Amino acid sequence: MRTSTWTPGAVPYGADQTLYLIIDRQAGSGGFREIEIERASFETVISDLMSGRVNDPRRVIAFNTLEHWSEDISQQVAQEIQSRCDIAGERIPEHIGDFVGDFTMPMAPRAGQQRPAPRSR
């Protein structure tokens, strides 16, 4: 099992705030390594991804320390990026193309499974 060296930053007592963690894969000296980037808002996550501040995102996790929950929101982030690019008539930036594609494309059936047949009326 892989372990992470990431430790969360200090959260003030009583702070009811959702924080966002971007898992990014960067090229290191011996290949690739994953790093974690903490952000304070959903909008900052989208901005950082679209502007290129994150090189090769893998996942985005939201967590709230006061309410004791966390959630993988990669699909919501990818859909928001796709939506913004569609509205602006722009292509998805190349550095996040794989991330958006991974989380917005329909799931392919697993080996041995078939797609359900279309229903007839």
N, C-alpha and C positions, 0 to 999 in steps of 0.2 A: 504494500500500500504506500502510495506517495504521500509525503508530508509536506506541508507548507512552512516556510520560514516567516510568513507574514504575521504581524501582530497588529491589532487595531490601534488606531490613534486614541488619545484621551478624549472621552466623551464627558462633558460636564454632567454632574449629578442632576437628575430631573429633566435632562434634555430629551424631549419627545421629538426626535428628529429621525427621519429615514435617511440613511447613508447608502451610497452606491459604491460597489466594488467592481472594477473592470479588471478582468483577467486578460493580460496581454502577453503574447508570445514574441519575444525579441531574440534576434541572433546574438549569441554570445561567443566566447572564444572557442568553446568546444561543441558548437551546434546551437540548438535553440534552448531557451530557458523561459519560464513563465514568471511574470512579475504581476503584482497587484497594485492597482492605482485607486485610491479612495477619493470619491467625489461627494459633494454635499447636496447636489440636486439632479433630478432627472434631466433638466435642460442642459446642465453642465456636461453630463455624460454624452448627450446627443451632440453638443457643440464640439467636445473633444474628439469624438469619433469622426465626425464629418470634416473637421479641420486638419486632421492628420497628427494630432498630438498623441494618438495611440496608433502603434504600427500594425499590429496583427491581432485584433481582439478575438478572444475565444468565448467568453461568457461575461454577463453582467448580473451581479447579485445585489438585491436590495435587502437591507436589514434595518430593524428598528430595535435598539437596545432596551428601551423602556417597555415596549409592548412584547418583547421577546419573540420576534418572528424574523424569518428571512425567506427570500423567494428568488428563484432564478427568473429574471425578467428579460433574458436575452431575446426571446421572441417578440416581446412588446417593443423593445428598443429597435430591433431590426425592422419591424413593421412601421414604426414611426419614421425611421430613416427612409425607407422605401416610399412612404406616403409623401414626405417632404420633397424628395427628389422628383416624384411623379408630378406633384403640384407645380414645382418650379420648371418642369420640363428638362431636367438635368439627369445625367447618368450618375449612378452610384459611384462614389470615389473608389478608385481601384484598390486602395489599401484596406477597405472594409467590404469589398465585393463578396469575398468568401463568407464573411460573417453574416451579411444580410442574406445571401443565397442560402446558407445553411438553415437559417431560422424562418425564412419566408416561403420556401419551396414546399409543396406538398410532400409528405412522407412517402417514399417508395415502399411497396410491400416487401416484407422480409422473405427470405428464401422459403419456398414451399407454400407461401400464402398467395392468394389471388385477390385482385381488386374486386370489390362487389360489382355485380352486373347492374347496369342502369335499370331503374324501375320503369315498367311500362304502365301506361295509364289505361 
